[in-house]
Amino acid sequence: MPGVTIGENTIIGANSVVTHDIPANVIAAGNPCRVLRPITAADKTGFVGQDFV
């Protein structure tokens, strides 16, 4: 069986078992590893919505 590929800018959760290809720009985790959601701009900047005072 050929190896699997993990796309660029992808985050794989700790202790995940990757059994198939994972696309780019997603967060994936689990046993077996599966895509949970795409990586968003908020993930890259650390800002989520509007700050309230």
C-alpha positions in Angstrom: 0.0 0.0 0.0 1.4 3.4 -0.9 1.9 6.0 1.8 -0.5 8.7 2.6 -0.1 12.5 2.0 -0.8 15.4 4.3 -1.6 18.7 2.5 0.3 21.9 3.2 -0.8 24.1 6.1 -2.7 21.2 7.7 -2.8 20.6 11.5 -3.0 16.9 12.7 -4.1 16.3 16.3 -1.9 14.5 18.8 -2.2 10.7 18.8 -4.1 10.7 15.5 -3.8 7.7 13.2 -3.6 8.9 9.6 -4.9 6.1 7.3 -5.8 8.1 4.2 -4.8 11.3 2.4 -5.6 14.6 4.3 -6.2 17.7 2.2 -4.5 21.1 2.6 -5.6 23.8 5.0 -7.7 21.7 7.4 -7.6 20.6 11.0 -7.8 16.8 11.3 -7.7 14.4 14.3 -8.8 11.1 15.6 -8.4 7.3 15.3 -8.7 7.0 12.4 -7.8 10.6 11.5 -10.6 12.6 9.9 -11.1 16.2 8.8 -12.8 18.3 11.5 -12.9 21.6 9.8 -11.1 24.0 7.4 -8.5 26.4 8.9 -10.0 29.9 9.0 -8.6 33.4 9.1 -9.3 33.5 12.8 -7.1 30.5 13.3 -4.2 32.3 11.6 -4.6 35.6 13.4 -5.9 34.6 16.8 -8.7 37.1 16.6 -12.3 36.0 16.7 -14.9 38.6 15.9 -15.2 41.8 17.8 -13.5 42.5 21.2 -16.0 43.6 23.9 -15.0 45.9 26.7 
